[in-house]
Amino acid sequence: MLSIRRVIFPYRTIIQNRRYFPLWLGQLVSSLGDTLNYIALVVYVYQLTGSGFDLSKLSIFQIIPILLIGPVAGVIIDRFPRKRILIAADLARALLMVALAFTSNVTAIYAIAVLVAIATTFFRPTVQAVIPALVKEEELFAANSVAWSTEQLVQILGAAMAGGLIALIGPQAAFVFNAATFVFSALMISRMEVPRVALPESEKKGWRLSLGDMRAGLKYAAQDTFVSRLLVVQMIASLAVGGTAALLVVLSEQHLQLPPAGFSLLLLAIGIGAFLGPFLLGLFTQNYKDVRLLFVPYLIRGVGDILIALVVSFPFALFLLFVYGLNTSTGSVVYSSLMQSAIPDAVKGRVFTLMDMTWSVMEILSIGAAGVLADVLGIRAVYYLGGALLIGAGVLGLVTLGRYRFERTPDFVTQ
């Protein structure tokens, strides 16, 4: 009972936090819109084109902006008022969703998808940078846990109802609904008080941006022990999970020999695990600064990938993917909390966008390589290799950072 109270009380404190609650509520509603929108967009493009290749292009168009815009976005997030960035990104996405509801031109749909991805490239790292300014440092873990768990719950519910709703009212209605959720999120954020970034004197340049600002972010990432080593580990992990996640449907059909309904249950198992993960972790510890909590999940997920390729059993696969969801969520919550605590405020935007960019690059490489490997050696080989890479990432993280101890967040100084 004491351990359960230890979990519930911090969460109640976070939800009652008047500074954090508007952001949490706005993102909760927006997540429902995003879930319906994602499914509706895939259905809509496939209805218009009848081509799986065109769906693949849609995914690529949604990833590329992160690579192209990320360096500039990171500087803007660190330089300008973050509250305005969040509101502008939400309103821009709302307008784009309305435009999407009134077009059936595939090229225009791709263009809108790119613009939405650009706005999201500004929005997501800004949220990560803002949370530490809204809660106390000891509340970071609870704040990220609440955000992650409730988002997973909404996505599960949204995915469960999406098919019927889209069939009943059409994909365009989902786009309009998503636009409304972005407006709601912007209204919630407008109620927040977000402190301005305290910039070093060398970066107080008004509205001017420079390559030096971008280099300063890279310099910090290269020189900081935690960030530089974590970046390498994350690259290996992304190379491992990109292909296995994208080809889970292939494993379901070819290895487990499941119908589409069975694949849906596999996704549901991951979602339930992801929802419960932070709560279960909170029963055992509130010390998110134990870096081992970030890397042990890699080991468990890696072993799970190998086991799911070895054993042909639907119940066992459900269990493994439930555990996969648990570890994905706990690792993600610990990652966000550690990064928010460790990185100086003046460089948070640049570091978060750098991590996102690196992950996306390796994810694209992983998906491409996994597709070739699956055709040549079979889908099980993808999971054997992915599991081995994840185990390697976990071991590398434990060896290089397992004993790392966080001190006070250092001041960020540019030359």
SULFENMO-V21639 format. One record per backbone hydrogen bond with DSSP energy under -0.5 kcal/mol. NH is the residue of the N-H (numbers start at 1). CO is the residue of the C=O. If there is no record, write none. Layout:
BEGIN
nh->[NH	NH]
co->[CO	CO]
END
This chain:
BEGIN
nh->[5	6	7	8	9	10	11	12	13	14	15	16	17	18	21	22	24	25	26	27	28	29	30	31	32	33	34	35	36	37	38	39	40	41	42	43	44	45	46	47	48	49	50	55	56	57	58	59	60	61	62	63	63	64	65	66	67	67	68	69	70	70	73	74	75	76	77	78	79	80	85	86	87	88	89	90	91	92	93	94	95	96	97	98	99	100	101	102	102	103	106	109	110	111	112	113	114	115	116	117	118	119	120	121	122	123	124	125	126	127	128	129	130	131	132	133	134	134	135	139	140	143	144	145	146	147	148	149	150	151	152	153	154	155	156	157	158	159	160	161	162	163	165	166	167	168	169	170	173	174	175	176	177	178	179	180	181	182	183	184	185	186	187	188	189	190	191	191	192	194	195	199	203	204	205	208	213	214	215	216	217	218	219	220	221	222	223	224	228	229	230	231	232	233	234	235	236	237	238	239	240	241	242	244	245	246	247	248	251	252	253	254	255	255	256	258	262	263	264	265	266	267	268	269	270	271	272	273	274	275	276	277	278	280	281	282	283	283	284	284	285	288	290	291	293	294	295	296	298	299	300	301	302	303	304	305	306	307	308	309	310	311	313	317	318	319	320	321	322	323	324	325	326	327	328	329	330	331	332	333	334	335	336	337	338	339	340	341	342	343	347	348	348	351	352	353	354	355	356	357	358	359	360	361	362	363	364	365	366	367	368	369	370	371	372	373	374	375	376	377	378	378	381	382	383	384	385	386	387	388	389	390	391	392	393	394	395	396	397	398	399	400	401	402	404	413]
co->[1	2	3	4	5	6	7	8	9	10	11	12	14	16	17	18	20	21	22	23	24	25	26	27	28	29	30	31	32	33	34	35	36	37	38	39	40	41	42	43	44	45	46	51	52	53	54	55	56	57	58	59	60	60	61	63	63	64	64	65	65	66	69	70	71	72	73	74	75	76	81	82	83	84	85	86	87	88	89	90	91	92	93	94	95	96	97	98	99	100	104	105	106	107	108	109	110	111	112	113	114	115	116	117	118	119	120	121	122	123	124	125	126	127	128	130	130	131	131	136	137	139	140	141	142	143	144	145	146	147	148	149	150	151	152	153	154	155	156	157	158	159	161	162	163	164	165	166	170	170	171	172	173	174	175	176	177	178	179	180	181	182	183	184	185	186	187	188	189	192	193	197	200	201	203	205	210	210	211	212	213	214	215	216	217	218	219	220	224	225	226	227	228	229	230	231	232	233	234	235	236	237	238	240	241	242	243	245	247	248	249	250	250	251	251	252	259	259	260	261	262	263	264	265	266	267	268	269	270	271	272	273	274	276	277	278	279	280	280	281	281	286	287	289	290	291	291	292	295	295	296	297	298	299	300	301	302	303	304	305	306	307	311	313	314	315	316	317	318	319	320	321	322	323	324	325	326	327	328	329	330	331	332	333	334	335	336	337	338	339	344	344	345	347	348	349	350	351	352	353	354	355	356	357	358	359	360	361	362	363	364	365	366	367	368	369	370	371	372	373	373	374	378	378	379	380	381	382	383	384	385	386	387	388	389	390	391	392	393	394	395	396	397	398	401	411]
END
